[in-house]
Amino acid sequence: MTDSEISFDTVFQVETLNKKDIGEFKKKIYSSRDEFVKLEKQVKELEESIGEAGNSSDVKEDMLVLGICYWILGKLNEAVKLLSELKSRKIASYFLGKCHQELGDYNKALEFFERSKRSEDEEFDILLDIAETKRMSGDPQDALKLIQNLSKEHDDDAELHYQWGYCLDDKGEYEDALNHYSRAIEIKSDHPNTLFRLAYNFDLNGDDDKAIEYYEKCVSQVPTYTNAIMNLGILYEDKEEYEKAVFCFERVVRLNPVHERARLFLKDAKSGLDMCIDEEKAKKEGKETEVLNIPISDFELSVRSKNCLERMNINTLADLTRITEADLLSYKNFGETSLNEIKHVLNQKGLRLGQSLEESKTTEELAGFDVETNEGDLSKPISDLPISTRCKNALKKANIEKISDVVVKKESELLENDGLKQTYIDEIKAQLMECGLELQSEEE
């Protein structure tokens, strides 16, 4: 089945239900938030349909589909409740096994996996699930025996070598484990479980560069490995690569808006990024100040130019950035030749005449209003605006106390503050408009 054919309607034809298509469908659901939300809506419709059907003959078929969908969405207890009523069907038993495995009830998981086999020798993938469950239950040796038996006919399977390596990992046989992980990658270079395990092991051993390399490979897979993205973000943050860290944590939050750990780490990474930007800004400003303070006497200028500048009380490059070309030319004995000399000197240092005056004007116009006309409004406390108490409290929490504090913000910047919801932003914008003011444009 191609990716375009992996849809709810095609996968959940009850007469053709199979584990492989359901597995591919789950990958698709976790490939984007939109797909996940879409399935949630389909599940709601199915729940309503079952409720309306009563005891009709089709209910059990719908219950089977709904139970599997609950498993896909991570609603394990709801899935167990529904699928338990259908455990006589092998596919229902299989997904009951998956649910109990994820819930940590390994004995029940093994029981249902065994029930889902069609014969003792069939269903290679189920036997791997059994081996994995035994390893997860703390019995890697028994799991290893089963895997080694399976390897006689399935030595070219990446998942088998991944499980083999994991068992050896649990037994402390790390070199042999690495050999099997390498074999899994050799068979299937993008095998996500193996990529994550290799990254995790390098991470534990302090080899950050190798860990990042494998986490990056892992997070490029679909579905996205949330734990891989989180671990990658933490490594980026440790290396002070805050932009990359922010990108990782934002990606997790987009997939799962209520992921508290990701939200917390995102806030920390943004703080680190802001600190880094502030440091760079301070360094840049320090260098700029150093350049601006260079005295005019350090440059080879004509005697006429030096004398004119001296009489105009212009002693440093900073002084030149505070005067316009017209001002210089209006001074007695200051001609085009001297002007070109000065412009050449400034150009060497990346400066120009009147630069400071332009920057000052830009700062005044930053919020897009007439400073003199709105000065009275800007100095008012934000609490003077007729907005809701909750909105005022949210602004106070964000350290926004005056109207002048809010008009220099973009809407996206305000929304980054905890507690400042879109409804509050709409309130603020409406009241600013009454004062002839507005938030900064997102395009600036």
N, C-alpha and C positions, 0 to 999 in steps of 0.2 A: 504494500500500500504506500503510495507516494504521500509527501507532506500535504499536498492539496486535498488528498482524499481522507486525511485524518480529521474527521469531524465527528461531532456528537452523534449525528444520525447514522453515519456509516459504521462507526466503531461499535455502537450499542444496539446493533441488530442482534436480538437475543439468540437466534438460531446459528449465528456465526461468531458469537463472542469468543475471543481468544486472548491469552495473556500478553502476547507480543504486541498486538494492536493497542491494547489498553495501556501497555507500558509506553508506547510511542505517543499515545494521546496525552498521557500524564506529562511527558516531556514538553509537549506543545503548550499545555495549560500553564506550565511554569516558565514558559519562554517570555511571557509578558504579563503585566498586570491586567491588561484588557482581556486577555484570554481567560485569566482566572475569574475575573468579574463576570464574564460571559457565562462560564460554567455555573457560577453561583446562581445566576438568574434561571438557567435551565433546570437546575436542581430544585429551585423554588417552584417552578411550573410543574415539575414531576411530583413534588410533595402534594401540591394542590390536586393534581390529577388522581393520585392514589387516595386522597381523602374523599374525593367525590365518587370514586368507583365502588367503594364499599367492599363487597366480597366477590366481585366479578372475577372471571377466570384469568383476566390479564393482570390482575394486581400483583401476583407473585413475580411475573416477569419484570414489571416495573420496580418492584421491591429489590430485585437482584441488581438492576441497573443503578438504582438509587444507592444501594449499599456500597457498590463499587465506587460510585461518585463521591460518597462520603469519605471513603479511604483516600481517594485522590486529593480531596480538599483538606485532609488531615483531621477530619472529624471521626476519630477512631472508635470512640464508644458508641456513637450513633451507628456506625458501620457494623460493629459487632452485634448490636441489638437486632438489626434488620437481617444480616446474613446468617445469624444463628437459626433463624426460622427456615432457612433454605439450605442447611448444611448437608443435606443428602445429595445436593448437586456438587459435583467435583470442583467446578470453577468458584462456587461460593465458599467451599472449604479452603481452596487455595488462598482467596483474599482474606478469609478469617485468619489463616496462618500468618499472612503479612501484617494484619492488624495486631494480632497478639505479639508478634515479633517486635513491632514498633512500640507496643505498650510495655515490653519487658517481661511478658508472661511466656517464657520460652518453652515450658512443657506443653502448654496448650498449642503454641505455634507448631511444635514438632508433631503433635497429634493431628492437627488439621492438614499440615503438609503431607503427612503419610496418607491421610484419607483422600487427598486430591490426586494422588498418583493413579494412573490408569492400570499399570502393572508394575511389578517389582523392578523391571529393567528399563521402563520407559521414563520419559519426562526428565531429561538431563538438567534442565533449569530448576526443576523442583528439588532435585537431589543437591544442587548447589545451594539452594535456599536452606535445606536441612543442614548442610555442612556449616553454612554461615551462622545459623541459629545455634548450633552446638558450640561454635567458637564464641559467640556472644554470651552464651550461658556459662562460660568459663571452662570449657572442655576442648581446647585447641587440638589435643592429641587425637581424640576420637574424630574430630572434624578433618584432621589431616589424613587419617586413614581413608576416609570416604573420598576425599579429593584425589589422593594418590591412586585409588582404584579407578576413579573416573578418568584420570589422565591417560590411561592405557588406550582409550579410544578418542579422547578429546584434548590431546596435548596442544592443539592449535587454537584453543579457546582463551581469549584474553581474560575473561571473567574468572575462569578456573585458576589461572596463574596469579591473579590479583588475590583471590581467596587463599590460595596456597601461601603467598607471601605474607598475608595478614596473620595466618596461623603461626608461621615461623616468627613473625614480629612478636606475637603474644608469648611465644616460648623463649624469647630473648636471643634467637638465632638471626641476628640482624644482617649479616653478610649474605646468608642464603636467602633471606627475605628479599633483599635488594636484587638478587639475581632473578627471582621470579617476577618482581615488579618490572624489571628491565625486559624480561621475556614478554610480559603483557603489553608493554609499550611497543615492543618490536612487532607484535601481532597486530595491534590496533593503537596507532600513535596518539589518538585522541581519546583513549579510554579514560573517562572522567574520574572514576573511583581511584584508579592507580595514580593519576596525576595528582589528585588531592593527597593521597597517602605519601607519595614521594615528597611533595611540598611540605607536608606536616612533619615528616621525619627530619628533613633538612632544617626546618624551623626549630624543632626541639634540640637539634645538635648545634644550633647557633650559626649555621651556614646561611645567612640571610640572603645573599645573592642567588644561591641555588633555590632557596625556598621561594623567593619572588619569581624566579624564572618559571617554576612549575605551577605556582598559584596563578600566574598570568595565563598560562596555557589552560589551566583548569577553568578559570572564570570566562574564557572565551567559548566554552561549550554551552550547549542548550540541553536541559534547563540550567539556569545559573545556580552554581553552588553558593548558597548564602554564606556558609561557614568559610569557604575559600575567599570570598570577597572581604569578609570581616577580617580574616587573618592577614590578607594582603594589605588591607588598609592600615592595620596596626603596624606592619613592617614598614610601610611607606612613612608612617608618622614617626617611627623610631629613627628613620634615616632623614627626618626633617623634610621629606618631600610632601609637604602639606597639601598641595593642589591635587596630587594623585590620591592622597588619603581621603580628602573631601569627596572626590569623585566616587571612590569605592563606597563610602558610607551613605552618600546620597543615593547611590544605585540600590542599596539594600532598602533604604527608606521608601524609595519609589515602588519596590516590589512588595514591601510590607510596611505600610505607614505607622503601624503600632509596634514596630520592633524597637523596644526601649533602649536596648544596648547600642544599637546602631545610631539612634538619635543622640544618645549621650556622647558616643565617640565622635559623631559628626560635629557636635558643639565644640568639643575639645580641639578637633582638627582645625575648625574654622578659627578658633582662638589662636592656635599656633600659626595659622596662615596670616592672620591679622598682625600678629607680633612680628612675623618675618617681614611682612610688607612695611610695617612701621620702622623696622630696623633699616631696611633698604632705603626707605624714604629719608630717614635721619642721615644715613651715610651720603645719600645724594645731596641732601640739603647742606651737609657739612662741606662737601666738595664744592658746591655752588658758591657757598659763602666765602670759601677760601679763594676762589677765582675772583669773585666780585670785589674782594678787599685788596687785590693787586693794585699797587700805585701806578699812576700814569707814567711816572718817571722811569719805570722799568722798561718802557717801550721806546724804540727809536723813532721819534717824531721830529718833524722840522721845528726849528726854533720858534717860528711864527705860531704853529699849532700849540706848542707847549705854553708859550706866553699867553695866548688867548684863553686856554683852559685854566691856567693859573689865575688869571684875572676874573674868570667866571666862577672861581672857587670849586672847580672840578678836579678832584685829586685822585679818585679811584675809578675802576671800571663800573662799580656800582653807581657812582654819580652820573656816568654817561648813560646808564640804562634808565635814569630818571629824567632825561631831557630829550626833547624831540629834535629831529633834523631841522625843522623850521626855526626852533629856538636858537640853534647854533648858527645858522645862516643869517639870523637877524642881528647877530653880534658884530660890532665894528671890526673890520680887518679879517673876519673869518670867512674864507671863500670855499669854492668847490674843491680845490686841491686839499685843503686841510680836512674838509668833510670826508673825502675819500680815504685819507690816511686813517682817520678815526674809525670809519666803518670797517676798514681792513683789519685793524687791531681787534675790534669787537668780534668780527667774523671768525678770527683765529681761535677765539675762546667760546664760540657757539653763542654769542650774545648779539644784541642789536640795540640801536638807539630807541628809547621810549619803551623798552620791554617791560620794565617794572610798572610803568603807568598803565600799560595794557592789561597786565595781570591783575592789578588792583581793580580796574574797571570790571574785569571778568568776575572777580570775587563778589563785587557788589551786585552784579546782575545774575549771579548763580541761580537764584531761586526764580528768576524770570519775572520780577516785578520792579516797580519804581520804588527805590529805597526810601526816598523822602515821603512819598505818598502813603506808604504802608508801614512806616516806622512805628507808629503808635500801635497798630495791630500786632506787629511782630513781637513787641516787648511784653504783650499780655501773656499771662499764664494760660496754659492749655485748658485749665479747669474753667475758664471763662466761656469757652465754647459750649453751646447747648447740646452736648452729647451725653449719652447714657453713662451712668455711674460705673458700669463694668468697663466701658471703653476708657474712661478716665483712669481707672485703676490699672488697666493694661498698659496705658501710656506711661503712667508713673513708674510701673515696674520696669519699663524699658528705658528709664531715665530721660524721658521726654517731658519736660516741664513747661516750656514756653512754645508759642506758636512758631517762633523762629527756629526751634529745634526740629520741627516736623516738616517745614516747607523745603528743607534741603535734602529730604529723604525721597527715595524712590519707593513705589508701592512694594516692589519685591524685597527691598531692604526692611521695610516695616514688618512684612509677613514673616521674616526670619526670627522675629522676637516671639518667644513663647507667650501665648495668651492673646496676641494681636490677631484676631480672626478677620476674615474678609468682610464680615458684616460691620466690624468696627472701622475698618479702612474706608468702607463706603460712607459711614457716618462722618468721618473726618473730612473726606473729600467734599462732601456736600456742604459742610459748614465752612470750609476754606473758600469754596466758590462764592459763598455769600459775602466773604470779606474781599473778594477779588484776588484770591490767592489760589495756588495749586501745588501739588507735589511735583517733584522732579520727573522729567520724562524718562522712560525706560531706555530710550535710544541715546541719551547723553552719556 
